[in-house]
Amino acid sequence: MNAALPRPKIDTVAAGRPPAFVRSTLTTVFVALLIDILAFTIILPLYPRILEHYEKVDGGNETSLYYRMRSYIQLFRGLLGVSGARFDIVLFGGALGSLFSFLQFVSSPVIGSLSDRFGRRTVLLASMLGNALSMLLWIFSESFGVFVCSRIVGGLTEGNVQMSIAVISDITTAQTRSKGLALVGIAFSLGFTVGPPLGAYFTSVDLTKVFPLLAGLPINQYSSPALFAFVLIVIETLYLFVKLPETRGYKTAASSNTESLSGSSSPRRSARLAEKALGTGPDYDSATTPTTAPTVSLSAGASAPPPPHIASRIHILSLLHFLFLFFFSGMEFTLTFLTHDRFGFSHAHQGRFLAFIGILSACVQGGYTRRVAHKLVHERTIVAQGILAAGLGLLVLGNWAWSVGYLYLGAAFLAFTSGTVVTGLTALASYETVETSTTAQLQQQQRHITTEHEDVGTGNRGRVLGHFRSVGQLGRSLGPLFACTTYWVLGSRAAYSIAAAAMLLLAAGTYYLVPPTTKKGNSAHSQSGMRKKEL
């Protein structure tokens, strides 16, 4: 066990307050993630103008990457039966966004597994170097090929969100996990609200006038927001290097410290508790035992495959994650089309509309999800509520949003969805991670088996959460293609109605597919508690 790992004071933990280490780490993660999302979202409103720029630069060159990609986009547009060059830009931007998400689908499991072996801090700092390289390529992307390379590098190396989730899962308990993960959602909401306007502002800055020495370099008018994003990434990297501690194994250190002060249990009781935690022995009952990640003995640094019953739950949660993001991100992508077609929204109107969703989502995360998740309302219920809200919101947008009032009503439902579903699903997935340990640590943990997802060690948390995020990113990459196709072929009413029906089915399926609640006071937990007393 790494002696440098922090050991929280027992009286602080017993008092129900997070130790100073946890509070400090959560603050560091939130600030760094907010900076990262600001840098990431700067480019979002610029896609149309960036592509118009490359249309002028590379559009006439038949050997250029832009020309070849445009040919494929036009072919796809023809298959949809849609006319007008305006849609080429929209599809181009969607394709680049989908490319980034697809690369995250490829890289997330690898990043997660590496963090299990080398630590969250090391892998996160390495991924930040990749992000910095991506922004540098964007700064000097005189040609479209270089610009695409910058997106590829960024998609393969972006690991801040994933590592933030892993760090929060490392240092929080079941009672505080959703509260901690809600910080990720709040950072997203604030970043998506502030980042795009910053990107639009910096396009008015001419780098060659601010820095005349750059005049001979391969830059363009969109290098200014790229440079600002690069500066943000550098600041974030330095901040993480100075402030972020290693959290892998944090609860193992805390558990060992607690055990050394509280004494050990009898060997017979330890063995029976270990059997129960591993899902074996006469006392194990899958219907009444809380969903607690087991501890398995492996060599240090190894990544443990989850037992079949836990693997099944992870697959169910991953499937829900994929299906939710497939429909939600797809329809989210078409919102600007809807507001343009029905209301003729200008860029300013679009900005206010999206800001409304972002701010309201942040309020939901901070005022509802962080306060009630697990303590008052189980994560499964919160997820179902959010998916149901998405179904209602899409139904309103597709069928009744012919006035601005109904438009904002539907958007309010979607904001509630943004503030609840992914946070709840991620918390549920984190509870299913398998813990690993050396033989000596296993003997200690067998004397301190915990309940209600009170896990120790880190095991394969990075790999499991990486795979979970990967599947979600696949849904995020495919969703816009499906949504655009149905929107332009069937019309907005039909497209939104189909997505609404899918969401309502998912909301109902959540109660049948996700494992039952294990909160205090329910029958499952009470029965398992009685079993522990009998031991």
N, C-alpha and C positions, 0 to 999 in steps of 0.2 A: 504494500500500500504506500502511495506517495505521501511522505511525511509533510509535504507542503500544503496538502489539502486542508481547507479550513474546517475547524470543529466547533460547531455552534454551542453556546452555553445552554445547558439543559434547562435552567430556569427561564431563559428567554423563549425557548421552544414550548415549554410547558405552559407558559402564560398565553400561548396562542398568537404571539407576535412573531413575524419573521425575523430571523437574526439580521444584524447589520450587513453581513456579507450578501444575503439574498436581496435585500433592498437595494444595495449598491449595484449589484450585478443586473438586476431588472432595470434600473435606471440607465445603466450603460447600454444594455441591449436596446432599449426603447430609443434613446437618442441616436445611436448608430443606425438603427433601422430606419428611423425617420429621415436621416440624411441620405441613406442609400435609396430610399423610395423617391425622394426629391430628385436625385440624380437620374433615376430610372425614368421618371415620368416627364422629364423636361422635353423628351423627344416626341411624346405622344401627339400633341397638336400640330407638330411640324411635318408629319409624314406627307400630307398632300403637297405642301410647298417644296419639300425636299425632292419628291418624285417629279414635280414639275421642273425643278432645276435640272435633274438628270435627264429629263426628256429633251431639254435644250442641248445638254452637253453630249449625251450618248445616244439620243433617239435616232439619229441618222446613221449611226455606225452599225452595220449589219453584223460585225464581229463582236460587238460589245455584249456583256452580260445583260445589260438593261434591255437591249433590243430583243434578245432571245426570250427573256422573261416576259416582256410585253406581248410577244407573239402568243405565248401560252395563255396569258391572261385574256387576250382577245378571243382566243379559241374557246376558252371556258365561258366567257360572256356570251358568245354566240350560241353555245349549247343551252344556256339559260333563256335565250330568246330576248335578251335585254339589249337595247340600242343606246348609243351615246357614249362618248369618250369619257364623260364624268365618272362612269362606273369603273373604268380601267384604273383610275387613281385609287378609288375605294377598294377594289379587289387587290391592287398592288399593296396598299397599306395593310390590308387584312392578311395577305400572304406573308408579309414580313413579320407581323405580330405572331402569326401562327408558327412561323419558323422558330422564333425565339422560345415559345412555349414548348414546341416539339423537342428542341435541344435540351430544355430543362427536364423533359421526360426522360431523355437519354442519360443525362449527367447526374440527376438527383440521387439515384441509388448508389452511384459510385462515390459521390461526395459524402453521403451518409455513412457508408462503410469505412471510408478513410477516417472519418471523425471518430468512429468507434475504436480505431486502431491507434491513431496519432493524437487524438484530442480535438475538441471543438475549436479551441483558440487557434491552434496551428493551422487547421484546415481553413478556417474562416479567413485568417490573414493571407493564406496562399490564394484563396479565391478573390480577395480584394486586389491582388496584383493582376489577376486576369481581368477584373473589371477596369482597372486603370489602363491596361493595354487596349481594351476595347474602346475606351473614350479617346485615347491617343489616336487610334486608327480613324475614329470619327472626325477628329479635328483636321486630319490631313487627308480626308476622303475626297480628293478632287474627282475621282472616278467612282461610278456606281459599284464596281467590283470591290474597291477598298471599303466602301460603306457596308456592303453585305458582309465582308470579312469581320468588320467591327461587331456586327450583330451576332455572327456565329461565335466569335470569341466570348462575347458577353453572355450568350445563352448557355454555353458550355461551362462557364466558370462562375456564374452568379450563384452564390451560396449563402448570402446573408439571411434571407428569409428562413431558409431551411435550418441553418445553424442557430438562428435566434430561437426557433421553436424547440430545437434539441436542448439548448442551454436552459431555457425556461423549464422544460420538462425535467432536466437534471436537478434543478434546485427547488422545485415546488412539490408540494404534496397533493393528494387527490382533492383536498378541500380548497387549495389555492391554485390548482393547475389552470382551470378555466379563467380565473381572474388574471393570472399572469399572461396567458395566451391572448387574452383580449387586448393586451397592449400591442400585439402585432396588428390586429385589426384597426386599432385607433391610429397607429402609425400609417397604415395603408390609406385610411380615409383622409387624414390630414395631408399626406404626401400627394395623393391624387387630387386634392383640392388646391394646393399651393403650387405644386410642380409645373403643371401645364402653363399657367399664366407666366411663370418665370421663364419658361422656354420661349414663349411668344415675345416676351419683353427683350430677351437677349438677341433675338434675330435682328433687332434694330441697331445693334452695336457692330460697327465695322472694325474688325481686328487690325486691319492694315493701317487705320488711322490712329488707333490706340497704341499699337506696337508696329511702327513703320518697318522694323527689321524683318517682319514676317511677310513682307510684300512678295518676296521671291519664292515662298514655300507653297506647296500644293494645298491651299486652303480655299474655302468658299464662304458665302455669306452666312452659312449655318455652322461655321466653325466656332462662332462666339458662344452659342449655347452649349456646344460640345466642350469648349474650354471650361466653362463654368461647371459643367457636370464633372469634368476631370478634377477640378479643384475640390469639389465636394467629396469625391472619392478619396483623394489624398488626405483631406481632413479626417474623414471617417476612418481611414486606415491607421493614421497616427493616433487617433482617439482610442481605437480598439487596442492597439499595441500597448498603450500606456494604462488603460483602465480595465480591460477585460481579463479576468482570471480564467484559469482552466476549471471547468465544472464537471468534466467526466469523472465519475466516481465520488462526487460530492456527498451523496446520501450514504454511500458505503462508509465513508469516513465518519459522518455524523452518527450512523448506526453503531459503528464500532465504539465510538466515544460514549454513546449512551449505554451500550452494553457493559462497558468496563466500569461504569459508575452504578449501574442498576443491579448487577449480579447476574448470574446465569440460572437457567431453569434446569429442571431435572433431566437427565439423559433420555429417559423414557418419553417424557412429554416433548422434548426437542425432536426426537425421531418421528413421533406421530404428527407434530406440526409440520415437519419437513415433508412427510408423505402427502399431507393434505395440500400443502402449497404447490407440490409438483403434480397434483392431479392423480395421485395413486393412493393405495391403502384403503382400508374399510371405511374411513370417515369422510371420504371424498364424495360429494354429491353435487353434480353440475347444476342442478336446479336450484340449490339453496346456497351454494358457496359463492361468495362475491367474486367478481371477475378480477383476480389479482395476478399480476405477472409473476410466474414462478422463477425461482433461482436455480440455475443449473451449473454444475461444476465443469469449467473448461479452463484451459491454460489462459494465462493473462493475455489480454488483447485479442482473444479469439472472438468470433461472431457466432452466436448460437442460433440454430434454426428453432423457431417456435414449435412447441408441441402441437399436435393436430387440432385440438379443440381451440387453441388460441389462434393458430394459423387460419382456421375457418372464420373466426370473428374479424381478423385483420382483412381477409379477402372481402367480407361483406361490407366493411367500412370503406375499403378502397373502391368497391363497385359503386356504392352510394356517392362517394366523392367524385368519381368519374362522371356518373350520370348527371349529378347536380351541376357541375361546372360545364358539362357539355351543353346543357340547355340554358343555364343562367348566363354564362359568359357569351354564348352565341347571341342571345336576345339583347344582352347589354350592349353588344357591338352594334346592333341595328338601331339603338335608341336615337342616335343622331340622324339616321335616315328617316325615322318616324317623325321627329320634330321638324325636319326640313320639308318632308312631303306634306304634312298636315298643317303646319303652322308657318312655314317659311322662316324658321329661326335663323337669325344671323349668328356670327361667331360669338358675339357678346351674349346673346340670349342662350346659346348653347353652353357657354361658360357658367352663367348663373344657374342654369338648370342642373348641370353636373355638380356644381359647388353645393347646391341644395342637397343632393343625394349624399355627397361626401360628408358634409357637416352633420347631417341627420344620422348617418351611419356611425360616425364617431360618437355621437351622443348616445346611441343605442348601446354601443360597445362599453362606454364608460358608465352609463347610468343604469343599464339593465344587465347585460351579460356578465360584467365583472362583479356585480353585486349579488346576483342570485344563483349563478351557475354552481351546481353541486351542493351549495349550502341550502338553498331553498327549492330550486328546480333542477332536476337531473339533466345532464347534457343531452340525453336522447330526446327529452321533451323540448328543449330549446331548439335542437336541430329540426324537429318536426314542425315546431311553430314557425321557424324561419322559412322552411320549404313551403309550408302552407301559405305564408305571406307572399312568397314569390308567385305561387299559382294565382292567388287573388289579384296581385298587382299586374301580372301579365294579362289576365282576363280583362281587367279594367282598361289597360292600355290598348289592347287590341279591339275592344268592342265599344267602349264608351268615351275614350279619350279624344273626342272631337272638339273639346274645349280645354283651355289651359288649366282650369280647375281640376278636371278629371285627370289630366296629364300629371299634375303634381300629386294627386292622390295615389295614382298608380306608382309613381316614383317613390312615394313615402313607404309603400309596402316593400319595394325593392331595397330601400335603404335599411329597413328592419332586417331583411334577409342578409344583406351584406354584413350586418353587425352581429349575426348569430350563427349561421350555419357552419361556415368553415372553422370558426373557433371551437364550436361544439364537437364537430367531427374530429378535429385534430386532437382535442383533449381525450376523446374516446379512444383514438388510435394510440395515443401515448400510454394509456393504461394497459395496453396489450403487449407492450414491449417485454422481451424476455431478458431477465437479468443473468449475468454471468459472474463468475468469481473464481479465484483460486481455491484449492481445497481448504486451506486455512480459513479464508474468508467465509466459505460455505459453512464451516463448523460454527463460526461466530453467528452467521445469519440464521442458522437453524435454531439458535437460542433466542432469536429476536424476530420471528416470523410476524409480519405486520398484516393489517387488514385494510379494507376499503382502498385498495390500490396503493398502499403505502409501500412503494418499492424501494429497494436498496441496490446500490451498484449502478452500472450503466448498460452492460451487456450489449445487445444489438439495437439499442434505441435509435442510433443514428441511421442504421441500415433500414429498419422498419419504417421510421418516419420519412426517410428518403424515398423508399418505394411508395409509400402512401402519397407523398407530394408528387412523385413522378406520374402516378396514375391520374391525379387531378390535373396536372399540366397537359397530359395527353387529351383529356376532355376539353381543356381550355384551348388547345391548338385546333381541334377538329370542330368545336362548336360553332365558331364564326362561319366556317364554310357551309355547314348545314343550315344555319340561320339565314345567311345571305341567299342561299339557293331557294329556300321556302319563301322568303320575303319577296323575292323578285318573280318567282314563278307563280305562287299562289296568292300573293298580296299580303298586306300587313295584318288584316283581320284574321285570316286563316293561319298565318305563321305564329302570331301571338297566341291564338287559341290552342294550337297544337302544343306549344311549349307550356301553356297553362295547364292543359290536361296532363301532360307528363309530370309536371311538378306536383299536382294534386295526387297522382298515383304514387309518386315518390314519398310524399308526406305520409300517406297511409301505410306504405311499405316500410317506413322507418320503424314503426311500432312492431311490425312482424319480423323484421330482419335484424335489427340491432338488439344485442343482449339486454335483458331486463334490468331495471334499475337496482342498484345495491345501496341506496341511501339509508341512513339511519331511520329506523322507525318502520321500514317496510318488512314484510314477512320474510323475504329472503335473508335480509341482513339479521333480523332478529333470530331466525332459526340457526344461522351460522354462529351467531354470538352464543347461543345456548350450547352449541356443540363445543365451542372453545372452553366454556365453563366446565363442561363435563370432563374435558381433558385434564 
